[in-house]
Every structure is written in C-alpha cells, then in structure tokens.
C-alpha cells in the first residue's frame, strides 16, 4: 500500500532571514576563459544537446543533440548518447549510457535536474521517440535518467493529464521547492502555453492559466531558475517560426502560488537582441550569465561570442557586459552549459559556429570558493505525527523544500517553507503511520547551488512516547560513501553530555571535528564538507560521547580545487 503523502504546504512570504549576501559584481573580475586541450577525448561535435550538473558526483551530464555524421553518409545526424565530464582538476569525458537504451535520437529538448532524487528530467525535442523509431516528429514524451545508479539507464515516464503539444527549444527550469518541471514556449507553431509537470507521484501535466501579461510565443530563450526569489528568468528568444524576429526582453515567471509572468525593466547596458545562446545562474553573485547566441543577421557575423551578466541583487536588476581574460571561445549558438560550483566556473560544450559543429570544452572561471550550505536535523516521532526541525546555515535563499521518503515512495516534496531569522525551519507530518519508518530532508540553496541536505530518519512508535531507538547511542548512517564533497551523518545520542563527530585520516590524525552533544537525546543529522579540503583516500568517521565510541570507514574521492 502506498504511504499517505501530506498535502503540499506552501509558504510564499519570505522571512527576515539573515542570508549570505551575494558577492557584488563590482568586487570580482570578469573571469578568465580556458579550455580542454584540443586533442582530449570528447563527444562528437554537436549542438542542441541537453546538459545538467550532478552535484553529488561533481560532473556535467550531456544527452543527444544534432551533430557530425562520423560514418560519412550524411553531413549531420541526430544523437541519443549520454556523456559525462568529471569536473575535478583534470576534467575528462566518458560515455555514460549507451545510445540504444532510452530516448530516441533528438535535439533541442527541455530539461532539468531533481537534486532530491538525483535524476535528469527531459521533455520533448525534435527527433525520434525511441531508438528504433523511423518517424521524425516534434516530441512531447518525458524521460528520466537515474544518476544514483552506478550504471544509469533512461526510463520513460508515463504521465497523466493532457501534455503540451510537441516542440523544441522552449525554455524550462526545474522548481526544486515543489518538485515540478516548469516550461514555456518552443517552436511548433509558436505555442504560448505555460505548463508544469508535477513529479511528486504519478507525473501529471498542468497547463497554467497565468494571470496578466506574458511573453509572446518564442523559442531559443535564455533561461535560469532564480532560487532567491523562486522564479524562472528568461531573456531574448525568437518571435518567428521563420527563425527571425529576435528580441532582448527580460521576463520573470514567479512560482509562488499561481505562476505569474512579469516583464522586467533592467537598467544598465542590455545585450543586443538574440536567441539560442547559453546561460547559467551564478549563485555566488546572484546573477544570470549568458554567452553567445544568434542575432538574426544575414551572414556569419550574426553568431556571437560576447558574455553578459544580469546582477539581480538590486531591483530592477542591472545588465552589463563582461570582458573575461584569456582566449575568447569561437562564436556560436546552441552550445550546452552548466555551472560548476566546486571551481566557480561556467562549463560550455559544443555548439554551431555558423558553418560547422563544435566539440570544444570551455571554462569561464571566476576563481572564488563558495561556502557549503548545511542543515542540522532533529526529529521526534509520536504515534500520530513526526516532528522535524532543521537549523540551516550558509544559505543564500530563505525558501526551502521539505522532502519525505518511505518504504513505498521515493523522495517526494511535501512542503515549501521559509526559514526564520535564525535559519530554523520546522515541519510536522500528521500523515505518518505507526510502526513505519520515514526519511526527511531539505532542498536548500547556497553559494554552491541548490542541493539536498539534512537527511534524517525516524521510526514512528506504536505507543505514546519517544521512539526507544532514538535514545540509543549509535552512528546510524553515512551517505554517500564514497563521497566527493558533502557527507551526511545520521546518529543518535543517549544523553546531553559533550559529544563529537570526527573525521580521521589513515594515520589517526583528526582532520575535522563537529561538537554535537548540545543537540541532546535523540536522532540527529549533520552535513560535513569533507572532499574539498582533504586529499582523496581512506578516512574514518568517529562518533564519541563519554566512554562510548562508534567508527565507520569512509572513502573520500575528492571534488578537486
């Protein structure tokens, strides 16, 4: 039997939380370009691929696209292979999932990343539904790639409701607070619908009747998710099915309550009108960064190689051009980009130069180091409810998403809450069943992006009182292991005496320690940043309280600096 899922609670008003201020744009340089060596292995030259950043394994994952035909029968063909590039000190490309497994060959889908379930979500595009399909079409199918698996494979999601019509090159973001995919526009008669795909249980489509004005039907828009204000931002795009009519308008889709479009009026020097370039959200500086694109001119000079940033620390936001050091990448449109928080850089792969496909990997680095957001959890269960609280530190946004997991359901969004001024957030779940075990975690945003944090588990007692297991001294869970960067440690304490969680290297030297005795009796969870400051290797995680000690082996693979 499926467990009851609490109705999603949404708290729209932001609290007066003291957040990490964004690094002002004036306080940093414009970055510097660098690239992988031209002869380094990489995917075949291509454009219009889908790409996400996997925060746990610190990698960029890339799917499909339209590229060179190495067999020589045609000049260009569609692809459906899946690649990854590791983002440590020595980035390397490798094939992640075979081309004959999963979606058919396609280009220009819409996509997002679910950090709670670690899955790559993809919708539509132009191409073939399945690998063995023979009919080219504008697609409206939905697929997920489970990145928790050591051998990831694509799986088609069966959806409920009426899906949007097939399309390519629309704008879309993943809304992590509400566990939904949100999109707009795309080419296929220029649809002007705004839609959501609810991914809680059975994926369900909803066409949103947005209030007020909205962008004209468009494709090739630059788009990002802004976690500070919980909104999708779009810039530019085409306004003609004949691939012309570009603009340089900036819009927001507010995701609180009923999604609402508003046209923004940024100050500063705006980028020229364009479409089909690359964009990222820079969480350290709270800004949208765009590169390249196409301005609809009559010749190859229409393809652009400039870099711009919209600073969102002020209202209205401010556009300005960046002038990075290093060698500027070749002009292009429809390249694939992600933000790499471990090295504070934009990663760009491939695209279309005007006359040929590209397969270079470029990095625009700003060279700063973002702090790691942490959520320290406490949980208590009674026969009728679970009470969970978190103390969130180093966040850049007040919004948080509460997720729950049980024996029958994967991580599912159950509430969108706002932390108070001290970083505290509390959730009561009245839908639990006595004798069952439940996990809870937060999705939070910080200088290293939007991540899942503060995982904690509780067994609901069958009689009134605290779960007896909660008062037993125990090192309950360490995940992930091996770890690249952040390690979640769940433990229980038997008293309020001083206690520590420590990380020891192979020689027994203590390299990290956290005092946890003040949390008191019960089950607790802490996040530790272990991979960035420690060399890869074998370590030991130790919980100590009085004469009691428990130790677990941990393998640190390291995210690289």
BELRAZI-V410573 format. One record per pair of residues at least 24 apart in sequence whose ideal C-beta (glycine too) atoms are under 7 Angstrom apart, sorted by sequence separation. I is the first residue (numbers start at 1). J is the second residue. If there is no record, write none. Layout:
BEGIN
I_J / I_J
END
This chain:
BEGIN
44_68 / 60_84 / 80_104 / 104_128 / 120_144 / 140_164 / 167_191 / 192_216 / 231_255 / 248_272 / 287_311 / 288_312 / 305_329 / 344_368 / 395_419 / 436_460 / 493_517 / 496_520 / 59_84 / 60_85 / 80_105 / 104_129 / 119_144 / 120_145 / 140_165 / 192_217 / 230_255 / 248_273 / 287_312 / 305_330 / 344_369 / 400_425 / 402_427 / 404_429 / 435_460 / 496_521 / 501_526 / 503_528 / 531_556 / 44_70 / 59_85 / 79_105 / 80_106 / 104_130 / 119_145 / 140_166 / 165_191 / 191_217 / 230_256 / 247_273 / 248_274 / 286_312 / 305_331 / 332_358 / 344_370 / 434_460 / 493_519 / 495_521 / 530_556 / 531_557 / 59_86 / 60_87 / 78_105 / 104_131 / 119_146 / 120_147 / 139_166 / 164_191 / 190_217 / 246_273 / 277_304 / 286_313 / 304_331 / 392_419 / 433_460 / 434_461 / 435_462 / 493_520 / 494_521 / 503_530 / 531_558 / 532_559 / 58_86 / 59_87 / 78_106 / 119_147 / 138_166 / 246_274 / 303_331 / 330_358 / 395_423 / 432_460 / 434_462 / 493_521 / 517_545 / 531_559 / 58_87 / 78_107 / 104_133 / 118_147 / 137_166 / 138_167 / 164_193 / 246_275 / 303_332 / 341_370 / 407_436 / 493_522 / 532_561 / 58_88 / 118_148 / 138_168 / 185_215 / 274_304 / 303_333 / 393_423 / 406_436 / 407_437 / 492_522 / 100_131 / 164_195 / 329_360 / 392_423 / 406_437 / 492_523 / 493_524 / 506_537 / 99_131 / 185_217 / 187_219 / 391_423 / 406_438 / 506_538 / 46_79 / 106_139 / 185_218 / 186_219 / 329_362 / 391_424 / 392_425 / 455_488 / 457_490 / 490_523 / 491_524 / 185_219 / 215_249 / 404_438 / 405_439 / 456_490 / 505_539 / 61_96 / 389_424 / 390_425 / 404_439 / 455_490 / 490_525 / 504_539 / 185_221 / 215_251 / 389_425 / 404_440 / 489_525 / 503_539 / 504_540 / 236_273 / 238_275 / 271_308 / 389_426 / 403_440 / 488_525 / 489_526 / 159_197 / 236_274 / 237_275 / 402_440 / 403_441 / 503_541 / 504_542 / 236_275 / 292_331 / 294_333 / 388_427 / 488_527 / 489_528 / 43_83 / 103_143 / 292_332 / 293_333 / 324_364 / 402_442 / 403_443 / 502_542 / 64_105 / 66_107 / 102_143 / 292_333 / 387_428 / 401_442 / 486_527 / 487_528 / 64_106 / 65_107 / 124_166 / 126_168 / 160_202 / 163_205 / 400_442 / 401_443 / 501_543 / 502_544 / 64_107 / 124_167 / 125_168 / 161_204 / 162_205 / 292_335 / 385_428 / 386_429 / 400_443 / 486_529 / 487_530 / 124_168 / 159_203 / 160_204 / 161_205 / 266_310 / 385_429 / 400_444 / 485_529 / 500_544 / 159_204 / 161_206 / 385_430 / 499_544 / 157_203 / 159_205 / 215_261 / 384_430 / 386_432 / 485_531 / 499_545 / 211_258 / 214_261 / 385_432 / 483_530 / 484_531 / 485_532 / 97_145 / 212_260 / 213_261 / 271_319 / 397_445 / 483_531 / 497_545 / 78_127 / 123_172 / 170_219 / 210_259 / 211_260 / 212_261 / 246_295 / 267_316 / 270_319 / 395_444 / 396_445 / 497_546 / 43_93 / 138_188 / 169_219 / 171_221 / 173_223 / 182_232 / 210_260 / 213_263 / 246_296 / 266_316 / 268_318 / 269_319 / 303_353 / 392_442 / 395_445 / 396_446 / 471_521 / 42_93 / 80_131 / 102_153 / 103_154 / 169_220 / 172_223 / 173_224 / 174_225 / 190_241 / 208_259 / 210_261 / 245_296 / 265_316 / 266_317 / 267_318 / 268_319 / 269_320 / 303_354 / 383_434 / 395_446 / 396_447 / 41_93 / 101_153 / 102_154 / 171_223 / 173_225 / 189_241 / 244_296 / 264_316 / 266_318 / 268_320 / 269_321 / 386_438 / 388_440 / 390_442 / 392_444 / 394_446 / 470_522 / 489_541 / 491_543 / 493_545 / 101_154 / 121_174 / 177_230 / 264_317 / 266_319 / 470_523 / 187_241 / 300_354 / 36_91 / 97_152 / 142_197 / 220_275 / 222_277 / 224_279 / 226_281 / 233_288 / 235_290 / 300_355 / 96_152 / 97_153 / 220_276 / 223_279 / 224_280 / 225_281 / 277_333 / 97_154 / 222_279 / 224_281 / 276_333 / 278_335 / 280_337 / 282_339 / 289_346 / 291_348 / 307_364 / 123_181 / 228_286 / 276_334 / 279_337 / 280_338 / 281_339 / 283_341 / 48_107 / 50_109 / 52_111 / 61_120 / 63_122 / 173_232 / 194_253 / 278_337 / 280_339 / 48_108 / 53_113 / 55_115 / 108_168 / 110_170 / 112_172 / 114_174 / 121_181 / 123_183 / 284_344 / 50_111 / 52_113 / 107_168 / 108_169 / 111_172 / 112_173 / 113_174 / 115_176 / 142_203 / 379_440 / 56_118 / 110_172 / 112_174 / 82_145 / 171_234 / 478_541 / 54_118 / 224_288 / 390_454 / 114_179 / 194_259 / 458_523 / 280_346 / 375_442 / 456_523 / 487_554 / 52_120 / 222_290 / 388_456 / 475_543 / 112_181 / 184_253 / 375_444 / 456_525 / 278_348 / 455_525 / 373_444 / 454_525 / 483_554 / 50_122 / 386_458 / 473_545 / 110_183 / 182_255 / 373_446 / 454_527 / 481_554 / 482_555 / 483_556 / 484_557 / 372_446 / 386_460 / 453_527 / 478_552 / 481_555 / 483_557 / 484_558 / 485_559 / 371_446 / 373_448 / 473_548 / 475_550 / 482_557 / 484_559 / 371_447 / 372_448 / 474_550 / 478_554 / 182_259 / 370_447 / 377_454 / 379_456 / 381_458 / 383_460 / 475_552 / 370_448 / 373_451 / 375_453 / 376_454 / 381_459 / 383_461 / 374_453 / 375_454 / 377_456 / 379_458 / 381_460 / 382_461 / 383_462 / 175_255 / 373_453 / 381_461 / 383_463 / 383_464 / 382_464 / 284_368 / 114_199 / 61_147 / 226_312 / 284_370 / 380_466 / 381_467 / 283_370 / 54_147 / 341_448 / 341_449 / 339_449 / 283_396 / 372_486 / 378_519 / 380_522 / 342_485 / 378_522 / 379_523 / 378_524 / 377_524 / 376_524 / 377_525 / 376_525 / 376_526 / 375_527 / 374_527 / 372_529 / 283_445 / 283_446 / 284_447 / 283_447 / 283_448 / 283_449 / 228_396 / 228_397 / 230_399 / 8_178 / 227_397 / 227_399 / 342_532 / 5_200 / 5_201 / 201_412 / 200_412 / 200_413 / 342_559 / 227_445 / 342_560 / 177_399 / 227_450 / 177_401 / 176_401 / 179_412 / 179_413 / 178_413 / 178_416 / 177_416 / 12_256 / 12_257 / 87_340 / 87_342 / 87_343 / 28_285 / 25_285 / 87_347 / 23_284 / 22_284 / 23_285 / 25_287 / 22_285 / 22_286 / 177_443 / 176_443 / 91_361 / 62_336 / 176_450 / 85_361 / 60_338 / 25_309 / 58_342 / 51_336 / 53_338 / 25_311 / 48_334 / 51_337 / 52_338 / 53_339 / 47_334 / 49_336 / 51_338 / 53_340 / 60_347 / 62_349 / 116_403 / 47_335 / 24_313 / 68_357 / 67_357 / 22_313 / 31_322 / 33_324 / 30_322 / 32_324 / 34_326 / 30_323 / 31_324 / 32_325 / 33_326 / 117_410 / 30_324 / 32_326 / 33_327 / 117_411 / 33_328 / 116_411 / 33_329 / 49_350 / 47_350 / 46_350 / 47_351 / 45_350 / 47_352 / 47_357 / 46_357 / 45_357 / 45_358 / 46_359 / 45_359 / 44_359 / 43_359 / 42_359 / 42_361 / 35_360 / 36_361 / 116_441 / 35_361 / 35_362 / 116_443 / 35_363 / 115_443 / 33_362 / 34_363 / 33_364 / 34_365 / 31_364 / 32_365 / 31_365 / 31_366 / 115_450 / 115_451 / 116_452 / 115_452 / 28_366 / 28_368 / 23_368 / 20_371 / 20_394 / 22_396 / 20_395 / 19_395 / 20_396 / 19_396 / 19_397 / 19_398 / 17_398 / 15_398 / 14_398 / 55_449 / 55_451 / 17_419 / 3_406 / 15_418 / 17_420 / 18_421 / 14_418 / 15_419 / 17_421 / 3_408 / 8_413 / 11_416 / 13_418 / 15_420 / 16_421 / 2_408 / 3_409 / 8_414 / 9_415 / 10_416 / 11_417 / 15_421 / 17_423 / 2_409 / 5_412 / 8_415 / 9_416 / 11_418 / 6_414 / 8_416 / 5_414 / 6_429 / 6_430 / 56_480 / 6_431 / 5_431 / 20_446 / 58_484 / 4_431 / 20_447 / 57_484 / 58_485 / 56_484 / 3_433 / 3_436 / 88_558 / 88_559 / 89_560 / 88_560 / 58_559
END
